[in-house]
Amino acid sequence: MATGKTKTRMPLADKVYHSLHARIVNGEYPANEKLPAEMQLAEEFGVSRPVLRSALEKLREEGMVVSRQGAGSFVRANVSPAPLGFSKVETLADIQRCYEFRINLETEAAALAAERRNAELLGEIEKALDLLRAATGSLQHREDADFMFHGSIARASNNQYFEATFRALRDHVNVGMKLHGESLMNDGRKGLEEVLDEHTRIYEAIGAQDPERARTEMRIHLEHSRDRLFGGGLLDLSLR
């Protein structure tokens, strides 16, 4: 069924860049090792050599690879494997990926919170909701209250993996929340009240100990937040 949403294709050079970047930080291409020949990489990714060279140039600018005259491109010696955690948000594609991850993470956390929350943690969620309500009344969006709301739900799941993962995503989530808040301010009261209503329905579902409803309301909220930010025009993140 058609949704009316459009997808903006990510530039091919960016797709190749992200793929090569991941291979380097994951150790698939170790330090000091020569990268496959340009022709081989271009064929593997199904792109032209100018597109591949554009991706390699970005890696060179970031110090990930170095070119040696007549020998090809090599991974720099000082590139370390990716640490535990999440890499920085640098592009719109990263923000979209963060929303994808949050939709899967937080819908289940909300369902578990509905089943397991106690009065204290339900009170924390309500306190965050009150802060959001006050901000909406003043025609403001508070990213700190927004993060508190979602973080309290992760805590109420009584599963330390949900809580720890959400905390580790703080910087990434805040980027999306800030941009989402800016888009809401452009819409004025209507947008802010719509988001407050979404948060309220999540809180009510958790308060009613209705896991399916909590899961659904969280998904609706996160998908709407993503779509408000992207204007319904998502990036095509397919690796082809």
BAVOZA-968782 format. One line per 5 residues: number of its first residue (from 1); their letters; for each residue x, y, z of C-alpha. Coordinates in Angstrom, 1 decimal. Layout:
NUM	a	X,Y,Z ~ ...
END
This chain:
1	matgk	0.0,0.0,0.0 ~ 1.4,3.4,-0.9 ~ 2.3,5.6,2.0 ~ 2.8,8.9,0.1 ~ 6.3,9.1,1.4
6	tktrm	9.3,9.7,-0.9 ~ 12.8,8.5,-0.4 ~ 15.8,10.6,-1.4 ~ 18.6,8.4,-2.6 ~ 21.9,8.8,-0.8
11	pladk	24.7,9.8,-3.2 ~ 26.6,6.8,-4.4 ~ 30.0,8.2,-3.2 ~ 28.5,8.5,0.4 ~ 27.4,4.9,0.3
16	vyhsl	30.8,3.7,-0.7 ~ 32.5,6.0,1.8 ~ 30.3,4.6,4.7 ~ 31.0,1.0,3.6 ~ 34.8,1.5,3.4
21	hariv	34.8,3.5,6.6 ~ 33.1,0.6,8.4 ~ 35.5,-2.0,7.0 ~ 38.4,0.0,8.2 ~ 37.2,0.7,11.8
26	ngeyp	36.0,-2.9,12.1 ~ 39.5,-4.1,11.2 ~ 38.5,-5.8,8.0 ~ 41.2,-3.7,6.3 ~ 44.0,-3.6,9.0
31	anekl	46.4,-0.8,9.6 ~ 49.1,-0.4,6.9 ~ 47.3,-2.8,4.6 ~ 46.7,-1.8,1.0 ~ 43.1,-1.4,-0.1
36	paemq	41.9,-3.5,-3.0 ~ 42.6,-1.9,-6.4 ~ 40.2,0.9,-7.5 ~ 38.9,-1.2,-10.4 ~ 38.1,-4.1,-8.0
41	laeef	36.3,-1.9,-5.5 ~ 34.4,-0.1,-8.2 ~ 33.1,-3.4,-9.6 ~ 32.3,-4.7,-6.1 ~ 30.2,-1.6,-5.2
46	gvsrp	28.8,-1.3,-8.8 ~ 30.0,2.3,-9.2 ~ 32.2,4.2,-11.6 ~ 35.8,4.9,-10.7 ~ 35.2,8.7,-10.3
51	vlrsa	32.5,7.8,-7.7 ~ 34.9,5.5,-5.9 ~ 37.7,8.1,-6.0 ~ 35.3,10.6,-4.4 ~ 34.7,8.2,-1.5
56	leklr	38.4,7.6,-1.2 ~ 39.2,11.3,-1.2 ~ 36.8,11.8,1.8 ~ 38.6,9.0,3.7 ~ 42.0,10.6,2.9
61	eegmv	40.7,14.0,4.2 ~ 39.7,12.3,7.4 ~ 43.1,10.6,7.8 ~ 41.7,7.1,7.4 ~ 43.7,6.2,4.3
66	vsrqg	46.9,7.5,2.6 ~ 47.8,7.3,-1.1 ~ 51.3,6.2,-2.0 ~ 52.5,7.2,-5.5 ~ 52.3,4.3,-7.9
71	agsfv	51.3,1.9,-5.1 ~ 47.6,2.6,-4.3 ~ 45.7,3.5,-1.1 ~ 46.7,2.2,2.3 ~ 45.0,2.2,5.7
76	ranvs	46.9,4.6,8.0 ~ 48.8,3.1,10.9 ~ 47.1,5.2,13.5 ~ 43.6,4.1,12.7 ~ 42.3,2.2,15.7
81	paplg	39.5,-0.4,15.7 ~ 36.1,1.0,16.6 ~ 35.7,1.3,20.4 ~ 32.7,-0.2,22.2 ~ 29.8,2.3,21.8
86	fskve	28.4,4.3,19.0 ~ 30.2,6.4,16.4 ~ 29.3,10.1,16.2 ~ 26.3,11.4,14.4 ~ 27.7,13.2,11.4
91	tladi	25.1,13.0,8.6 ~ 21.4,13.0,8.1 ~ 21.8,9.3,7.2 ~ 23.2,8.8,10.7 ~ 20.1,10.5,12.3
96	qrcye	17.8,8.3,10.2 ~ 19.7,5.2,11.3 ~ 19.4,6.3,14.9 ~ 15.6,6.6,14.5 ~ 15.5,3.1,13.0
101	frinl	17.4,1.8,16.0 ~ 15.3,3.7,18.5 ~ 12.0,2.5,17.0 ~ 13.1,-1.1,17.6 ~ 14.6,-0.4,21.0
106	eteaa	12.1,1.9,22.6 ~ 8.9,0.2,21.4 ~ 9.9,-3.0,23.3 ~ 11.1,-0.9,26.3 ~ 7.7,0.8,26.5
111	alaae	5.9,-2.6,26.3 ~ 8.0,-3.9,29.2 ~ 7.6,-0.7,31.2 ~ 3.8,-1.2,30.9 ~ 4.2,-4.6,32.4
116	rrnae	6.8,-3.9,35.0 ~ 6.7,-0.2,36.1 ~ 6.2,0.6,39.7 ~ 4.6,3.8,41.2 ~ 8.0,5.5,41.6
121	llgei	9.0,5.1,38.0 ~ 5.6,5.9,36.7 ~ 5.9,9.1,38.7 ~ 9.2,9.9,37.0 ~ 7.6,9.5,33.6
126	ekald	4.7,11.7,34.7 ~ 7.2,14.4,36.0 ~ 8.9,14.5,32.6 ~ 5.5,14.7,30.9 ~ 4.6,17.7,33.2
131	llraa	7.8,19.5,32.1 ~ 6.9,18.9,28.5 ~ 3.4,20.1,29.1 ~ 4.7,23.3,30.7 ~ 7.1,23.9,27.9
136	tgslq	4.3,23.4,25.3 ~ 2.2,26.0,27.2 ~ 5.1,28.4,26.8 ~ 5.6,27.5,23.1 ~ 8.9,25.9,23.8
141	hreda	10.4,22.4,23.3 ~ 12.7,21.0,26.0 ~ 15.1,18.4,24.8 ~ 16.1,17.6,28.4 ~ 12.5,16.8,29.5
146	dfmfh	12.1,14.8,26.3 ~ 15.2,12.7,27.0 ~ 14.1,12.3,30.7 ~ 10.7,11.0,29.5 ~ 12.2,8.4,27.2
151	gsiar	15.0,7.5,29.7 ~ 12.5,6.9,32.5 ~ 10.6,4.5,30.3 ~ 13.8,2.6,29.6 ~ 14.4,2.4,33.4
156	asnnq	10.8,1.3,34.0 ~ 11.4,-1.7,31.7 ~ 13.5,-3.1,34.6 ~ 16.1,-4.3,32.0 ~ 19.5,-2.8,32.4
161	yfeat	20.3,-3.4,28.8 ~ 17.6,-1.1,27.6 ~ 18.6,1.5,30.1 ~ 22.3,1.3,29.4 ~ 21.8,1.4,25.7
166	fralr	19.6,4.4,25.8 ~ 22.1,6.2,28.0 ~ 24.9,5.4,25.6 ~ 22.8,6.9,22.8 ~ 22.3,10.2,24.7
171	dhvnv	24.4,12.4,22.3 ~ 22.9,10.7,19.3 ~ 19.3,11.0,20.5 ~ 19.9,14.6,21.5 ~ 20.9,15.6,18.0
176	gmklh	17.7,14.2,16.6 ~ 15.6,15.7,19.5 ~ 17.2,19.2,18.9 ~ 16.5,19.1,15.2 ~ 13.0,17.8,15.8
181	geslm	12.4,20.5,18.3 ~ 13.5,23.1,15.8 ~ 11.1,21.7,13.2 ~ 8.3,21.8,15.8 ~ 9.0,25.5,16.6
186	ndgrk	8.5,26.3,12.9 ~ 5.0,24.8,13.1 ~ 4.1,26.7,16.3 ~ 1.6,25.6,18.8 ~ 0.0,22.9,16.6
191	gleev	3.2,20.8,16.3 ~ 4.1,21.1,19.9 ~ 0.6,20.1,21.1 ~ 0.7,17.1,18.7 ~ 3.9,15.9,20.2
196	ldeht	2.6,16.4,23.8 ~ -0.4,14.4,22.9 ~ 1.8,11.6,21.6 ~ 3.8,11.5,24.8 ~ 0.6,11.6,26.9
201	riyea	-0.8,8.6,25.1 ~ 2.4,6.7,25.8 ~ 2.2,7.6,29.5 ~ -1.4,6.6,29.7 ~ -0.8,3.2,28.1
206	igaqd	2.1,2.5,30.5 ~ -0.1,3.7,33.4 ~ -2.9,1.3,32.3 ~ -0.3,-1.5,32.1 ~ -1.3,-2.2,28.5
211	perar	2.0,-3.4,26.8 ~ 0.5,-3.7,23.3 ~ -0.9,-0.2,23.4 ~ 2.4,1.2,24.8 ~ 4.3,-0.5,22.1
216	temri	2.0,0.9,19.4 ~ 2.0,4.5,20.8 ~ 5.7,4.6,21.1 ~ 6.1,3.4,17.5 ~ 3.7,6.0,16.3
221	hlehs	5.5,8.8,18.2 ~ 9.0,7.9,17.0 ~ 7.8,7.4,13.4 ~ 6.0,10.7,13.5 ~ 9.0,12.4,15.0
226	rdrlf	11.3,11.0,12.3 ~ 8.8,12.0,9.5 ~ 8.4,15.5,10.9 ~ 12.1,16.0,10.9 ~ 12.7,14.5,7.4
231	gggll	9.5,16.0,5.9 ~ 8.4,12.5,4.8 ~ 11.4,12.2,2.5 ~ 13.6,9.5,3.9 ~ 17.0,8.7,2.5
236	dlslr	17.4,5.4,0.6 ~ 20.0,3.6,2.7 ~ 20.1,0.4,0.6 ~ 23.6,-0.9,-0.3 ~ 23.1,-1.0,-4.0
END
